[in-house]
Amino acid sequence: MATYQHRKNQNTDKILRFCDYKDLWLVKKFVSQWGRIVPRYYSGVPVQAQKKVALAVKRARFMGLIPFVK
């Protein structure tokens, strides 16, 4: 059975505290090259952080800070 220990994100605390749509560096880190939100099994973040990231990406898209698709 494969384990995913190597995919755990080291910045989880920062993501949970400071995830905001205005932090474009953090938001773009979780968007693929085609403009889709990266799933948890690739990014390695817990559920709470993934929900905050998804909300921040959606808000940044709505505000026009990042494009919907590329």
N, CA, C and O atoms as a MOPAC input file, in Angstrom:
PM7 MOZYME 1SCF
protein

 N      0.84000 1    -1.16700 1     0.00000 1
 C      0.00000 1     0.00000 1     0.00000 1
 C      0.89600 1     1.24400 1     0.00000 1
 O      1.85200 1     1.33900 1     0.77000 1
 N      0.57100 1     2.17600 1    -0.86500 1
 C      1.34700 1     3.40000 1    -0.97300 1
 C      0.92500 1     4.39700 1     0.10400 1
 O     -0.25400 1     4.51600 1     0.43500 1
 N      1.89400 1     5.09600 1     0.63100 1
 C      1.59800 1     6.15000 1     1.59900 1
 C      1.89900 1     7.49900 1     0.96600 1
 O      2.72000 1     7.60500 1     0.05500 1
 N      1.23400 1     8.50900 1     1.45500 1
 C      1.39100 1     9.84200 1     0.89000 1
 C      2.05300 1    10.79800 1     1.88700 1
 O      1.72900 1    11.98500 1     1.91700 1
 N      2.96400 1    10.29100 1     2.68700 1
 C      3.63000 1    11.11900 1     3.67700 1
 C      4.49300 1    12.18800 1     3.01700 1
 O      4.65800 1    13.27500 1     3.57100 1
 N      5.04300 1    11.89900 1     1.85100 1
 C      5.93000 1    12.86000 1     1.19800 1
 C      5.16800 1    14.03500 1     0.58400 1
 O      5.78400 1    15.02400 1     0.18800 1
 N      3.86600 1    13.94600 1     0.50100 1
 C      3.07400 1    15.00900 1    -0.09700 1
 C      2.50700 1    15.99200 1     0.91900 1
 O      1.80100 1    16.92400 1     0.53500 1
 N      2.79400 1    15.81200 1     2.18900 1
 C      2.25500 1    16.72000 1     3.19500 1
 C      2.86800 1    18.10500 1     3.02200 1
 O      4.07500 1    18.24900 1     2.82700 1
 N      2.03200 1    19.09500 1     3.09400 1
 C      2.46900 1    20.46900 1     2.91400 1
 C      3.00900 1    21.01200 1     4.23100 1
 O      2.37800 1    20.86200 1     5.27800 1
 N      4.17400 1    21.64000 1     4.17500 1
 C      4.80300 1    22.16200 1     5.37500 1
 C      4.21300 1    23.50900 1     5.78900 1
 O      4.40900 1    23.94100 1     6.92500 1
 N      3.49500 1    24.17800 1     4.88800 1
 C      2.96000 1    25.51100 1     5.16000 1
 C      1.50400 1    25.47200 1     5.60500 1
 O      0.78100 1    26.44500 1     5.38900 1
 N      1.05500 1    24.39400 1     6.21100 1
 C     -0.34500 1    24.25200 1     6.57900 1
 C     -0.78000 1    25.31300 1     7.57800 1
 O     -1.87600 1    25.86000 1     7.45900 1
 N      0.06200 1    25.61200 1     8.56200 1
 C     -0.29700 1    26.62700 1     9.55500 1
 C     -0.46000 1    27.99400 1     8.91200 1
 O     -1.38000 1    28.73900 1     9.24800 1
 N      0.43200 1    28.32300 1     7.98800 1
 C      0.33300 1    29.61000 1     7.29500 1
 C     -0.92700 1    29.66600 1     6.44100 1
 O     -1.58600 1    30.70300 1     6.37100 1
 N     -1.25800 1    28.56900 1     5.79900 1
 C     -2.45000 1    28.52700 1     4.95100 1
 C     -3.70700 1    28.70500 1     5.79300 1
 O     -4.61200 1    29.44300 1     5.40500 1
 N     -3.77000 1    28.03900 1     6.93700 1
 C     -4.95500 1    28.12600 1     7.78100 1
 C     -5.12200 1    29.51700 1     8.38300 1
 O     -6.24900 1    29.96500 1     8.59500 1
 N     -4.01500 1    30.20700 1     8.66200 1
 C     -4.10800 1    31.52700 1     9.29100 1
 C     -4.25800 1    32.65900 1     8.28000 1
 O     -5.04400 1    33.58100 1     8.49600 1
 N     -3.51100 1    32.59700 1     7.17600 1
 C     -3.39100 1    33.75800 1     6.30900 1
 C     -3.95700 1    33.56100 1     4.91000 1
 O     -3.64700 1    34.35100 1     4.01800 1
 N     -4.76300 1    32.55300 1     4.68900 1
 C     -5.30700 1    32.32100 1     3.36200 1
 C     -6.35400 1    33.38800 1     3.04500 1
 O     -7.38900 1    33.47000 1     3.70600 1
 N     -6.07400 1    34.19900 1     2.03400 1
 C     -6.95700 1    35.29400 1     1.66800 1
 C     -6.86100 1    35.47900 1     0.16200 1
 O     -5.83700 1    35.15700 1    -0.44100 1
 N     -7.90300 1    35.98700 1    -0.43800 1
 C     -7.91200 1    36.15700 1    -1.89000 1
 C     -6.92100 1    37.22600 1    -2.34500 1
 O     -6.55000 1    37.25700 1    -3.51800 1
 N     -6.49000 1    38.09700 1    -1.44100 1
 C     -5.54700 1    39.14900 1    -1.80600 1
 C     -4.10700 1    38.66000 1    -1.83900 1
 O     -3.24400 1    39.32500 1    -2.41000 1
 N     -3.83400 1    37.50600 1    -1.23400 1
 C     -2.48900 1    36.92600 1    -1.24300 1
 C     -2.33500 1    36.09100 1    -2.51000 1
 O     -2.51600 1    34.87400 1    -2.48500 1
 N     -2.00300 1    36.74700 1    -3.60700 1
 C     -1.98100 1    36.07100 1    -4.90200 1
 C     -0.88900 1    35.01300 1    -5.00000 1
 O     -1.05200 1    34.03400 1    -5.72800 1
 N      0.22600 1    35.18600 1    -4.27800 1
 C      1.27600 1    34.17800 1    -4.31800 1
 C      0.75400 1    32.84500 1    -3.79600 1
 O      1.01400 1    31.79400 1    -4.38200 1
 N      0.02000 1    32.89700 1    -2.69900 1
 C     -0.52200 1    31.67000 1    -2.10900 1
 C     -1.65700 1    31.10800 1    -2.95100 1
 O     -1.77400 1    29.89200 1    -3.09700 1
 N     -2.48800 1    31.97000 1    -3.50300 1
 C     -3.62500 1    31.51400 1    -4.30500 1
 C     -3.13600 1    30.85500 1    -5.59800 1
 O     -3.63600 1    29.79600 1    -5.97700 1
 N     -2.17300 1    31.46600 1    -6.27000 1
 C     -1.66500 1    30.90700 1    -7.52700 1
 C     -0.92800 1    29.59300 1    -7.32000 1
 O     -0.80600 1    28.79300 1    -8.24800 1
 N     -0.44000 1    29.36900 1    -6.11400 1
 C      0.24900 1    28.11800 1    -5.79600 1
 C     -0.70500 1    26.92600 1    -5.85700 1
 O     -0.27800 1    25.80400 1    -6.13100 1
 N     -1.98900 1    27.16200 1    -5.60500 1
 C     -2.98100 1    26.10100 1    -5.58000 1
 C     -3.88200 1    26.10500 1    -6.80400 1
 O     -4.97200 1    25.53400 1    -6.77000 1
 N     -3.44300 1    26.74200 1    -7.88700 1
 C     -4.17700 1    26.74200 1    -9.14800 1
 C     -3.27800 1    26.09100 1   -10.18800 1
 O     -2.09800 1    26.43000 1   -10.28800 1
 N     -3.82800 1    25.15200 1   -10.97000 1
 C     -3.04100 1    24.46200 1   -11.97300 1
 C     -2.76500 1    25.37400 1   -13.15900 1
 O     -3.24500 1    26.50600 1   -13.20800 1
 N     -1.99800 1    24.87900 1   -14.10200 1
 C     -1.65100 1    25.69400 1   -15.27000 1
 C     -2.84500 1    25.93700 1   -16.17500 1
 O     -2.79500 1    26.81800 1   -17.03300 1
 N     -3.90600 1    25.18200 1   -16.00700 1
 C     -5.12500 1    25.38900 1   -16.78400 1
 C     -6.17100 1    26.19300 1   -16.01700 1
 O     -7.26700 1    26.42300 1   -16.52800 1
 N     -5.84500 1    26.62700 1   -14.78700 1
 C     -6.74900 1    27.45900 1   -14.02000 1
 C     -7.67200 1    26.70300 1   -13.08800 1
 O     -8.60700 1    27.29300 1   -12.54700 1
 N     -7.44200 1    25.42900 1   -12.88500 1
 C     -8.29100 1    24.64500 1   -11.99000 1
 C     -7.66700 1    24.57100 1   -10.60600 1
 O     -6.44700 1    24.65000 1   -10.46200 1
 N     -8.50500 1    24.42100 1    -9.59300 1
 C     -8.02600 1    24.30300 1    -8.22100 1
 C     -7.39200 1    22.92100 1    -8.04400 1
 O     -7.98000 1    21.90400 1    -8.41000 1
 N     -6.18500 1    22.90400 1    -7.47800 1
 C     -5.44700 1    21.65500 1    -7.29500 1
 C     -6.10800 1    20.84600 1    -6.18700 1
 O     -6.40100 1    21.39800 1    -5.12700 1
 N     -6.35400 1    19.54200 1    -6.40100 1
 C     -7.00900 1    18.72900 1    -5.36900 1
 C     -6.09000 1    18.45300 1    -4.18200 1
 O     -4.87700 1    18.64800 1    -4.25200 1
 N     -6.69200 1    18.00200 1    -3.10700 1
 C     -5.96400 1    17.75000 1    -1.86500 1
 C     -4.88200 1    16.70000 1    -2.01100 1
 O     -3.82000 1    16.82300 1    -1.40100 1
 N     -5.12500 1    15.67700 1    -2.80000 1
 C     -4.14000 1    14.60400 1    -2.88600 1
 C     -2.90500 1    15.02300 1    -3.66100 1
 O     -1.90400 1    14.30700 1    -3.61800 1
 N     -2.92300 1    16.13400 1    -4.36300 1
 C     -1.71700 1    16.69100 1    -4.97900 1
 C     -1.06200 1    17.73600 1    -4.08300 1
 O      0.16300 1    17.77500 1    -3.96300 1
 N     -1.87300 1    18.58200 1    -3.45700 1
 C     -1.30900 1    19.67300 1    -2.67000 1
 C     -0.86900 1    19.22500 1    -1.27900 1
 O      0.07800 1    19.78600 1    -0.72800 1
 N     -1.53400 1    18.23100 1    -0.70400 1
 C     -1.14100 1    17.70800 1     0.59600 1
 C     -1.61500 1    18.53600 1     1.77200 1
 O     -1.02900 1    18.45200 1     2.85100 1
 N     -2.64300 1    19.32300 1     1.60100 1
 C     -3.16000 1    20.13500 1     2.69700 1
 C     -4.36600 1    19.44500 1     3.32400 1
 O     -5.03900 1    18.66200 1     2.65400 1
 N     -4.65200 1    19.71900 1     4.60400 1
 C     -5.82400 1    19.10900 1     5.23100 1
 C     -7.12800 1    19.71500 1     4.72100 1
 O     -7.11800 1    20.67600 1     3.95200 1
 N     -8.23800 1    19.14800 1     5.15300 1
 C     -9.55700 1    19.53700 1     4.66100 1
 C     -9.85500 1    21.00400 1     4.94700 1
 O    -10.34600 1    21.71900 1     4.07400 1
 N     -9.56300 1    21.45400 1     6.15800 1
 C     -9.87200 1    22.83700 1     6.51900 1
 C     -9.10600 1    23.81500 1     5.64200 1
 O     -9.65800 1    24.82100 1     5.19700 1
 N     -7.83300 1    23.52000 1     5.39600 1
 C     -7.01800 1    24.40600 1     4.56600 1
 C     -7.47800 1    24.36500 1     3.11900 1
 O     -7.47100 1    25.39500 1     2.44500 1
 N     -7.87800 1    23.19500 1     2.62500 1
 C     -8.35100 1    23.08900 1     1.24500 1
 C     -9.62300 1    23.89700 1     1.04000 1
 O     -9.80000 1    24.51900 1    -0.00700 1
 N    -10.51100 1    23.89400 1     2.03100 1
 C    -11.73200 1    24.68300 1     1.91700 1
 C    -11.42500 1    26.17600 1     1.89100 1
 O    -12.05000 1    26.92200 1     1.13700 1
 N    -10.47000 1    26.61900 1     2.70600 1
 C    -10.08400 1    28.02800 1     2.69900 1
 C     -9.40900 1    28.40900 1     1.39600 1
 O     -9.64200 1    29.49700 1     0.87000 1
 N     -8.58200 1    27.52900 1     0.87400 1
 C     -7.90900 1    27.79200 1    -0.40600 1
 C     -8.93800 1    27.88900 1    -1.52100 1
 O     -8.87100 1    28.80100 1    -2.34500 1
 N     -9.88600 1    26.96600 1    -1.55800 1
 C    -10.90600 1    26.98300 1    -2.60600 1
 C    -11.73700 1    28.26100 1    -2.53900 1
 O    -12.04900 1    28.85300 1    -3.57200 1
 N    -12.09200 1    28.68500 1    -1.34200 1
 C    -12.86300 1    29.91800 1    -1.18800 1
 C    -12.04400 1    31.13500 1    -1.63300 1
 O    -12.57700 1    32.04600 1    -2.26700 1
 N    -10.75100 1    31.14700 1    -1.30000 1
 C     -9.89200 1    32.25900 1    -1.70000 1
 C     -9.71400 1    32.30400 1    -3.21600 1
 O     -9.70400 1    33.38500 1    -3.80500 1
 N     -9.57200 1    31.14200 1    -3.85000 1
 C     -9.43600 1    31.09500 1    -5.30800 1
 C    -10.70900 1    31.58600 1    -5.97700 1
 O    -10.65200 1    32.35800 1    -6.93400 1
 N    -11.85200 1    31.14400 1    -5.48100 1
 C    -13.11700 1    31.57300 1    -6.07100 1
 C    -13.34700 1    33.06800 1    -5.90800 1
 O    -13.85800 1    33.72100 1    -6.81800 1
 N    -12.97500 1    33.61300 1    -4.75800 1
 C    -13.11800 1    35.05200 1    -4.55100 1
 C    -12.15500 1    35.83800 1    -5.43900 1
 O    -12.52300 1    36.87900 1    -5.98300 1
 N    -10.92300 1    35.34500 1    -5.58700 1
 C     -9.95500 1    36.03200 1    -6.45000 1
 C    -10.40400 1    36.00200 1    -7.90000 1
 O    -10.19700 1    36.97000 1    -8.63100 1
 N    -11.01100 1    34.91200 1    -8.32500 1
 C    -11.55300 1    34.83800 1    -9.68100 1
 C    -12.67200 1    35.85400 1    -9.86300 1
 O    -12.71500 1    36.56200 1   -10.86800 1
 N    -13.56900 1    35.92500 1    -8.90000 1
 C    -14.71300 1    36.82700 1    -9.00000 1
 C    -14.26300 1    38.29300 1    -9.01300 1
 O    -14.84600 1    39.12100 1    -9.71200 1
 N    -13.22000 1    38.60400 1    -8.23100 1
 C    -12.71600 1    39.96800 1    -8.18300 1
 C    -11.86800 1    40.31700 1    -9.39600 1
 O    -11.53000 1    41.48300 1    -9.59500 1
 N    -11.51800 1    39.32500 1   -10.21100 1
 C    -10.74300 1    39.58900 1   -11.41800 1
 C     -9.23500 1    39.58100 1   -11.18300 1
 O     -8.48400 1    40.06300 1   -12.03100 1
 N     -8.78100 1    39.05400 1   -10.07100 1
 C     -7.35200 1    39.02300 1    -9.78200 1
 C     -6.64900 1    37.88400 1   -10.50700 1
 O     -5.48400 1    38.01300 1   -10.88500 1
 N     -7.34000 1    36.78200 1   -10.70100 1
 C     -6.80600 1    35.66600 1   -11.49100 1
 C     -7.89200 1    35.25600 1   -12.49700 1
 O     -9.07900 1    35.44200 1   -12.23100 1
 N     -7.49300 1    34.70100 1   -13.64600 1
 C     -8.49400 1    34.33100 1   -14.64000 1
 C     -9.21300 1    33.04100 1   -14.26400 1
 O     -8.70300 1    32.23300 1   -13.48700 1
 N    -10.40200 1    32.86200 1   -14.82700 1
 C    -11.15000 1    31.62700 1   -14.59500 1
 C    -10.48300 1    30.45000 1   -15.29200 1
 O    -10.36100 1    29.37600 1   -14.70200 1
 N    -10.05600 1    30.62800 1   -16.52000 1
 C     -9.35500 1    29.59500 1   -17.28400 1
 C     -8.18400 1    30.25000 1   -17.99700 1
 O     -8.13000 1    31.47200 1   -18.13900 1
 N     -7.24700 1    29.42000 1   -18.44400 1
 C     -6.09000 1    29.94200 1   -19.18700 1
 C     -6.10500 1    29.41100 1   -20.59000 1
 O     -5.21700 1    29.73000 1   -21.38000 1

